[in-house]
């Protein structure tokens, strides 16, 4: 059982408490910032230490009340199970986590993901994993995955937020959302015979349009006071809405009710009749714009639209550019799975700060020139699975996220033509730098950060041999450092000024013979060193003295010594497994030296060790 547990322990590798909350989350109640890190129960003023945070276990929602008001997160949820199966002991059913709508609700060192607060370092690692080439997670109750298993990025369905939660969801734009439906649009009843649908030109609530007769009822309306949901299966265009100027809530246009509120995969979408947005030429302002699965080829009928803080454009098979958005003032933009998108031409980008930008799964998009006026993104900028050969379109970018709090990140994933980071020369500050699955990336040249990122994740780029210049000189303290599937890295000297890290993970870095370069590292939350085929010892960790969580060392086939951990004075627990050349006397020596709980197995023969 402990061998299986280690497989899960190494699989999560610090991903921690990123959990899918139950479908019906309560609004935050009572004190919402009660969450704090821990390594044992003694570190918690109240409750107990569950999966690395001070909270209480739960099996029903009602248990999360009073001092632990929030959401009961089941350990059977996909991410919840991966987060907590390595806990010792694991929670019986679930744990309480504070509910949230944005990062600010969670307080310093924590972030909001999927409606619950989790450690900021964990959130960054989750963001990274969602842009990675990963394998499906193991269902709870089955045999644990191998140590190199990765969390699943198969989001299944992404919940489109209602108008009241748009900003909260887009804070983590593109990330998987729970398989739950938001509150349906409360449609205003039809007026009595002889009464106008729009007294004073204003439709008094939310409205749905399915048929031409529904449009006729809104012909006299210049404003909809709530949401406007347009189901596009029976309409070829939207002519008749020319007088509409403002939608105070969400304007959602989709093929079906379900896809309007739950972003289904493209293969499940019916083909609507709607071929044009003709009729929306007068629209000036909406709270959010959601376009899903429409066979339209242009957004030009939206040319008068000036305000839409949140914009989702997904699964638009005929869309080639963004002409029609030249006047649009947006804060959060999500462009996902638009297979024919060739250019961002037509998109308005302001020099003033945008909040989030995600562009993903558009395999023909090779030109980011339209983004060259972009200077600052306050939360997250994510580019994944694009055909870009360089980042010259980001030449004006100076800041991503908040380096003082560690929230936010620049994430670039799955861009196979990318060879370097040319185009990021003006970027001086980012809270997180996540480079994942860029298989032909050869060097990090092109970036010139003024200070190291608080979160650094570089994975799946086997040709990269050096971390410079992503890590400028000078002492730094990190939330997370994650190097995975990087066999070209021969030395960690570029990390030489790292003094502390909440999470340090080094996995499948086969070129490393030791960890030289980490001599300044003194404190860490958790350390995982796994599947490094050339690693013989842990030299470089000689000055590590405090680890608040676990040290896990496993599946390093030529590792013969772990005595470099002998200087650790404080640690919660230690795992040494499947290091087939590590003598048992080395394991016994370090266990006695550190005097901590040890999980071990399938290491080497007894061997001869120095006294």
C-alpha positions in Angstrom: 0.0 0.0 0.0 2.8 2.4 0.8 4.4 1.7 -2.6 1.1 2.7 -4.3 0.8 5.8 -2.1 4.2 6.9 -3.1 3.1 6.7 -6.8 0.4 9.1 -6.0 2.6 11.2 -3.9 5.1 11.7 -6.7 2.3 12.1 -9.2 0.9 15.2 -7.6 4.4 16.5 -6.9 3.2 19.5 -5.0 0.0 20.1 -6.9 -1.6 20.0 -3.5 -5.1 21.1 -2.8 -6.4 22.1 -6.3 -9.8 20.5 -6.0 -13.0 20.5 -7.9 -15.7 21.8 -5.7 -19.3 20.5 -5.5 -21.7 21.8 -8.1 -23.6 24.1 -5.8 -21.1 26.2 -4.0 -22.3 28.5 -1.2 -21.3 32.1 -1.1 -18.4 32.7 1.2 -19.7 33.0 4.8 -18.1 34.0 8.0 -14.4 34.5 7.9 -13.2 33.7 4.3 -9.4 34.1 4.9 -8.9 31.3 7.5 -6.8 29.1 5.3 -3.1 28.7 6.2 -0.2 26.3 5.5 0.8 23.6 7.9 2.9 20.5 8.2 1.2 19.0 11.3 -1.7 19.5 13.6 0.5 21.5 16.1 0.8 24.2 13.4 -2.9 24.9 13.4 -4.6 27.1 16.0 -7.9 25.4 15.2 -8.9 22.4 13.2 -6.2 20.0 11.9 -3.6 19.8 9.2 -5.3 18.1 6.2 -3.4 17.9 2.9 -1.0 20.7 3.9 -3.5 23.3 5.1 -5.3 24.0 8.4 -8.9 23.0 8.0 -11.4 20.3 9.0 -12.5 17.1 7.3 -16.0 16.9 5.9 -18.4 14.5 4.2 -21.4 16.8 3.7 -21.6 20.5 2.8 -23.1 21.4 6.2 -19.9 20.5 7.9 -18.2 23.5 6.4 -19.7 26.2 8.6 -18.7 28.5 11.4 -15.0 28.9 11.6 -14.5 26.8 8.5 -17.2 28.2 6.3 -16.8 27.4 2.6 -17.0 24.4 0.3 -16.7 20.7 1.2 -14.3 19.3 -1.5 -14.6 15.6 -2.0 -11.4 13.5 -2.3 -13.2 11.5 -4.9 -13.1 14.5 -7.3 -10.4 14.0 -9.9 -8.0 16.7 -8.8 -9.1 16.4 -5.1 -8.2 12.7 -5.0 -4.7 13.4 -6.6 -4.2 16.1 -4.1 -4.9 14.2 -1.0 -4.2 10.5 -1.6 -0.5 11.2 -0.7 -1.6 12.7 2.6 -0.8 10.7 5.7 -3.4 9.9 6.8 -5.7 11.0 3.9 -9.0 12.7 4.7 -11.8 10.2 5.1 -14.2 11.9 2.6 -13.3 15.5 2.0 -12.0 18.8 3.4 -13.4 22.3 3.8 -11.8 25.0 1.7 -12.9 28.7 1.6 -15.1 29.6 -1.3 -14.0 32.5 -3.5 -14.7 34.5 -6.6 -11.2 35.9 -7.2 -7.6 35.8 -5.8 -8.2 38.8 -3.6 -10.7 36.9 -1.5 -8.1 34.3 -0.6 -5.4 36.6 0.9 -1.6 36.6 0.4 0.1 33.4 -0.6 -3.2 31.8 -1.8 -5.2 31.9 -5.1 -8.7 31.2 -6.3 -9.1 28.2 -8.6 -12.4 26.4 -9.4 -14.2 28.4 -6.8 -12.0 27.5 -3.8 -8.9 29.0 -2.2 -5.6 27.0 -2.6 -1.9 27.9 -2.0 -0.6 30.3 -4.7 2.3 27.9 -5.5 -0.2 25.1 -6.0 -2.3 27.3 -8.3 0.7 28.1 -10.4 1.6 24.5 -10.8 -2.0 23.6 -11.7 -1.9 26.3 -14.3 1.3 24.8 -15.7 -0.1 21.3 -15.7 -3.1 22.3 -17.7 -0.9 23.5 -20.5 1.2 20.3 -20.4 1.3 17.1 -22.4 -0.3 15.0 -19.7 -1.9 11.6 -19.1 -5.4 11.1 -17.6 -5.5 10.9 -13.9 -6.3 7.7 -12.0 -9.8 7.4 -10.6 -10.0 7.2 -6.9 -10.0 3.7 -5.6 -7.9 2.2 -8.4 -4.2 1.3 -8.4 -2.1 4.4 -8.0 -0.3 5.8 -11.0 3.4 5.6 -11.5 5.6 8.4 -10.2 5.7 10.1 -13.5 2.0 10.3 -14.0 0.6 13.8 -14.6 -2.7 15.4 -13.8 -5.3 15.3 -16.5 -5.9 18.3 -18.7 -9.0 16.8 -20.2 -11.4 19.5 -19.1 -14.4 17.7 -20.4 -16.8 20.6 -20.2 -16.1 24.2 -19.1 -18.8 26.0 -17.4 -19.6 29.4 -18.9 -20.2 31.8 -16.0 -23.4 33.6 -15.4 -23.1 37.4 -15.5 -22.5 37.5 -11.8 -19.5 35.1 -12.0 -17.9 36.0 -15.3 -14.9 37.7 -13.8 -14.3 34.9 -11.3 -14.1 32.2 -13.9 -12.1 34.2 -16.4 -9.5 34.9 -13.6 -8.4 31.4 -14.5 -9.4 31.6 -18.2 -9.4 28.4 -20.0 -8.9 26.2 -17.0 -11.2 23.3 -16.4 -14.4 24.2 -14.6 -16.7 21.8 -12.6 -19.3 19.9 -14.6 -22.1 22.0 -13.3 -24.5 24.4 -14.8 -24.9 28.0 -13.6 -28.2 29.3 -12.6 -30.4 29.4 -15.7 -31.4 32.7 -17.2 -34.5 33.9 -15.4 -36.5 35.0 -18.5 -39.0 37.8 -18.0 -42.6 36.6 -18.7 -44.2 37.8 -21.9 -46.3 40.9 -21.4 -50.0 40.8 -21.4 -51.8 41.4 -24.7 -51.6 45.0 -25.7 -48.6 45.8 -23.5 -45.2 46.7 -24.8 -42.3 44.2 -24.2 -40.0 47.2 -23.8 -41.5 50.1 -21.8 -39.3 53.1 -22.3 -37.2 51.0 -24.7 -35.9 48.8 -21.9 -36.6 45.1 -21.7 -37.0 44.7 -17.9 -35.2 41.4 -17.3 -33.4 38.6 -19.1 -34.6 37.4 -22.5 -34.2 34.4 -24.8 -34.3 34.3 -28.6 -35.0 31.0 -30.4 -37.3 32.0 -33.2 -37.9 34.9 -35.4 -41.0 35.7 -33.4 -38.8 36.2 -30.3 -36.8 38.8 -32.2 -40.0 40.6 -33.2 -40.8 41.0 -29.5 -37.6 42.9 -29.0 -37.8 45.2 -32.1 -38.6 48.2 -29.9 -35.9 47.5 -27.4 -32.7 49.5 -27.2 -31.6 47.9 -23.9 -32.0 44.5 -22.1 -31.7 44.9 -18.4 -30.5 41.3 -17.8 -28.9 38.5 -19.9 -29.7 37.9 -23.6 -29.5 34.3 -24.6 -29.7 33.5 -28.3 -30.1 29.9 -29.3 -29.0 29.9 -32.9 -30.3 26.6 -34.4 -33.4 28.1 -36.1 -32.0 31.5 -37.1 -29.9 32.4 -40.1 -29.2 36.0 -38.9 -30.3 38.4 -36.2 -31.9 41.0 -38.4 -34.6 42.9 -36.4 -32.3 43.7 -33.5 -30.8 46.7 -35.2 -32.1 49.0 -32.4 -30.4 47.1 -29.6 -27.7 49.2 -28.0 -27.0 47.7 -24.5 -27.2 44.3 -22.8 -26.6 44.9 -19.1 -25.8 41.2 -18.5 -24.3 38.5 -20.6 -24.9 38.2 -24.4 -24.5 34.5 -25.2 -25.0 33.1 -28.7 -24.7 29.3 -29.0 -26.3 26.4 -30.8 -28.2 24.9 -27.8 -29.2 25.7 -24.3 -26.5 23.4 -23.0 -23.7 24.8 -25.0 -24.8 28.3 -24.0 -24.0 27.5 -20.4 -21.6 24.5 -20.7 -18.8 24.6 -23.3 -19.1 21.2 -24.9 -16.4 19.7 -27.1 -16.7 20.7 -30.8 -17.7 17.1 -31.8 -20.8 17.4 -29.8 -22.0 20.7 -31.1 -24.9 20.7 -33.6 -24.6 22.9 -36.7 -26.7 25.9 -36.2 -28.3 27.8 -39.1 -26.8 31.1 -38.0 -24.4 32.2 -40.7 -24.2 35.9 -39.7 -24.4 38.3 -36.8 -26.3 40.7 -39.0 -28.7 42.7 -36.8 -26.2 43.5 -34.1 -24.7 46.5 -35.9 -26.0 48.9 -33.4 -24.8 47.1 -30.3 -22.6 49.3 -28.1 -22.2 47.6 -24.7 -22.5 44.2 -23.0 -21.3 42.9 -19.6 -19.8 39.9 -21.3 -19.9 38.4 -24.8 -19.9 34.6 -25.3 -19.8 33.1 -28.8 -19.7 29.4 -29.0 -19.8 26.9 -31.9 -21.2 29.3 -34.6 -20.4 28.7 -38.4 -20.0 32.5 -38.9 -16.9 33.7 -40.8 -16.7 37.3 -39.5 -17.4 39.4 -36.4 -17.7 42.6 -38.5 -21.4 43.2 -37.5 -20.0 43.9 -34.0 -18.0 46.8 -35.3 -19.9 49.3 -33.1 -19.3 47.3 -29.9 -17.3 49.4 -27.5 -17.6 47.6 -24.1 -17.4 44.0 -23.2 -15.1 43.4 -20.2 -15.2 39.6 -20.7 -15.1 38.0 -24.1 -15.2 34.2 -24.9 -14.9 33.1 -28.5 -14.8 29.3 -28.7 -15.2 26.6 -31.3 -15.8 28.9 -34.2 -14.8 26.7 -37.2 -15.0 29.4 -39.9 -13.4 32.4 -38.1 -10.2 33.6 -39.6 -9.6 36.9 -38.0 -11.0 39.3 -35.4 -12.2 42.1 -37.7 -15.1 43.8 -36.0 -13.5 44.2 -32.6 -11.5 47.3 -33.4 -13.5 49.5 -31.0 -13.9 46.9 -28.2 -12.6 47.8 -24.8 -12.0 44.4 -23.0 -10.4 43.3 -19.8 -10.5 39.5 -20.2 -10.3 37.7 -23.6 -10.5 34.0 -24.1 -10.0 32.6 -27.6 -10.0 28.8 -27.6 -10.3 26.1 -30.3 -10.8 28.2 -33.3 -9.1 25.9 -35.9 -9.1 28.3 -38.9 -8.0 31.4 -37.0 -5.0 32.8 -38.9 -4.6 36.3 -37.5 -5.7 38.5 -34.6 -6.2 41.3 -37.1 -9.0 43.6 -36.0 -8.5 43.1 -32.2 -8.1 46.3 -30.2 -5.3 46.2 -27.7 -4.8 49.1 -25.4 -1.6 50.2 -23.8 -3.4 50.4 -20.5 -3.6 47.2 -18.5 -5.6 44.1 -19.5 -6.5 41.5 -16.9 -6.3 38.1 -18.6 -5.6 36.9 -22.2 -5.8 33.3 -23.3 -5.3 32.1 -26.9 -5.2 28.4 -27.3 -5.8 25.4 -29.6 -5.7 27.5 -32.8 -3.1 25.5 -34.8 -3.0 27.9 -37.8 -2.4 31.0 -35.8 1.1 32.1 -36.6 0.9 35.9 -36.2 0.7 37.8 -32.9 1.4 41.2 -34.5 -2.0 42.6 -33.2 -0.7 42.2 -29.7 2.3 44.5 -30.1 0.7 47.4 -28.2 0.2 45.1 -25.2 2.2 46.4 -22.2 0.7 44.9 -19.1 -1.5 41.9 -18.1 -2.4 42.0 -14.5 -3.2 38.4 -14.0 -2.5 35.8 -16.6 -1.3 35.6 -20.2 -1.5 32.1 -21.7 -0.6 31.0 -25.3 -0.8 27.3 -26.1 -0.9 25.1 -29.1 -0.3 27.8 -31.7 1.8 27.9 -34.9 3.9 30.8 -33.7 7.7 30.7 -34.6 8.6 33.6 -32.4 7.1 36.0 -29.8 7.8 39.2 -31.7 4.1 40.2 -31.4 4.8 40.7 -27.7 7.6 43.1 -28.1 5.9 45.8 -26.1 5.1 43.5 -23.1 6.6 44.7 -19.9 4.7 43.1 -17.0 2.6 40.0 -16.3 1.0 39.3 -12.9 2.0 40.8 -9.6 5.5 39.9 -8.6 5.0 41.2 -5.1 2.3 38.7 -4.4 3.2 35.9 -6.8 -0.2 35.9 -8.4 -0.4 35.6 -12.2 1.9 34.1 -14.8 3.1 34.1 -18.4 2.4 30.6 -19.8 3.6 29.4 -23.2 2.8 25.7 -24.0 2.7 23.3 -26.9 4.2 25.7 -29.5 6.3 23.3 -31.6 7.8 25.9 -33.9 9.2 28.1 -31.1 13.0 27.9 -30.8 13.7 30.8 -28.4 12.0 33.6 -26.5 12.8 36.3 -28.9 10.3 39.1 -28.6 10.2 39.2 -24.8 13.1 41.6 -24.4 11.0 44.3 -22.8 9.5 42.0 -20.2 11.0 42.9 -16.9 8.6 41.4 -14.4 6.4 38.3 -14.2 5.1 36.6 -11.2 5.3 33.3 -12.9 7.1 31.9 -16.0 5.6 28.7 -17.3 7.1 27.0 -20.4 5.5 23.6 -21.0 5.7 21.1 -23.9 7.5 23.4 -26.3 9.4 20.4 -27.8 11.7 22.3 -30.1 12.6 25.1 -27.8 16.4 25.3 -27.7 17.2 28.3 -25.5 15.6 30.8 -23.2 17.5 33.6 -25.0 15.3 36.6 -25.8 14.0 37.3 -22.3 15.6 39.8 -19.9 13.8 39.8 -16.6 14.9 42.3 -14.0 14.1 39.8 -11.2 13.5 36.1 -11.1 9.9 34.9 -11.3 8.3 33.7 -8.0 7.1 30.6 -9.9 9.3 28.9 -12.5 8.1 25.9 -14.5 10.0 24.6 -17.5 8.9 21.2 -18.7 9.0 19.1 -21.8 11.7 21.0 -23.7 14.5 18.4 -24.1 16.7 20.7 -26.2 17.2 23.4 -23.6 20.6 23.1 -21.9 20.6 26.3 -19.7 18.1 28.2 -17.6 19.9 31.5 -18.3 18.7 34.2 -18.8 15.4 33.4 -17.2 17.1 33.7 -13.8 18.9 37.0 -13.4 21.7 37.2 -10.8 20.7 37.9 -7.2 19.3 36.1 -4.2 15.7 35.0 -4.7 12.9 33.1 -3.0 10.5 31.1 -5.0 7.0 29.8 -4.6 7.7 26.9 -6.9 10.5 25.7 -9.1 9.6 22.9 -11.5 11.9 21.2 -14.0 10.5 18.2 -15.7 11.4 16.2 -18.8 14.5 18.3 -19.4 17.3 15.9 -20.2 19.5 18.6 -21.7 20.0 20.4 -18.4 23.5 19.3 -17.1 23.7 21.7 -14.2 21.6 23.8 -11.8 24.1 26.5 -11.5 21.7 29.0 -13.0 19.6 28.5 -9.9 22.6 29.3 -7.7 21.0 32.2 -5.9 17.8 30.3 -4.9 17.5 30.6 -1.1 14.0 29.2 -0.4 11.2 27.5 -2.3 7.8 26.5 -1.3 8.0 23.6 -3.8 11.0 22.3 -5.6 10.6 19.5 -8.2 13.2 18.0 -10.4 12.0 15.1 -12.6 13.4 13.3 -15.6 16.4 15.6 -15.8 18.6 12.8 -17.0 21.7 15.0 -17.7 22.1 15.9 -14.0 24.8 13.9 -12.1 24.2 15.9 -8.9 22.3 19.0 -7.7 25.3 21.3 -7.7 24.0 24.9 -8.0 21.5 24.7 -5.1 24.1 25.4 -2.4 22.2 28.5 -1.3 19.0 26.7 -0.7 18.2 26.6 3.0 14.5 26.2 3.4 11.8 24.5 1.4 8.2 23.5 1.7 8.6 20.2 -0.2 11.3 18.7 -2.4 10.8 16.0 -5.0 13.7 14.5 -6.9 12.5 11.7 -9.2 13.4 9.7 -12.3 16.7 11.4 -13.0 18.6 8.6 -14.9 22.1 10.1 -14.3 21.8 11.3 -10.8 24.4 9.7 -8.4 24.1 11.9 -5.3 22.3 14.9 -3.9 25.4 17.2 -3.7 24.0 20.8 -3.8 21.5 20.2 -1.0 24.2 20.2 1.7 23.0 23.5 3.2 19.3 22.6 3.2 18.2 22.8 6.9 14.4 23.2 7.0 11.7 21.4 5.1 8.2 22.0 6.3 6.7 19.2 4.3 8.1 16.1 2.6 11.3 15.2 0.8 10.6 12.5 -1.8 13.5 10.8 -3.7 12.5 8.0 -6.0 13.2 6.0 -9.1 16.7 7.4 -9.6 18.4 4.3 -11.0 22.1 5.1 -10.3 21.6 7.1 -7.0 24.1 5.8 -4.4 24.1 8.4 -1.7 21.6 10.7 0.1 24.0 11.8 2.9 23.9 15.3 1.5 20.5 15.6 3.3 22.2 15.1 6.6 22.1 18.8 7.5 18.3 19.0 7.6 17.3 19.9 11.1 13.5 20.1 10.6 11.4 17.9 8.3 7.9 16.4 8.4 8.6 13.1 6.7 10.9 11.5 4.2 10.3 9.1 1.3 13.0 7.0 -0.4 11.8 4.5 -2.9 12.8 2.6 -6.0 16.4 3.9 -6.0 17.8 0.5 -6.9 21.5 1.3 -6.4 21.0 3.1 -3.1 22.3 0.9 -0.3 20.0 0.1 2.5 22.6 1.3 4.9 22.4 4.7 3.3 18.6 4.7 3.9 19.1 3.6 7.5 21.7 6.2 8.1 19.7 9.2 6.9 16.6 8.0 8.7 18.5 7.8 12.0 20.2 11.1 11.3 17.0 13.0 10.6 14.9 11.2 13.1 11.7 11.5 11.1 9.0 9.1 9.8 10.4 7.3 6.8 8.5 5.6 4.0 10.9 3.4 2.0 11.0 0.3 -0.2 12.6 -1.3 -3.2 15.9 0.5 -2.7 19.3 -1.3 -3.2 21.1 -4.1 -1.4 22.6 -3.8 2.1 25.9 -2.5 0.7 28.9 -1.0 2.6 28.5 2.5 3.9 30.8 4.9 5.7 30.2 5.2 9.4 
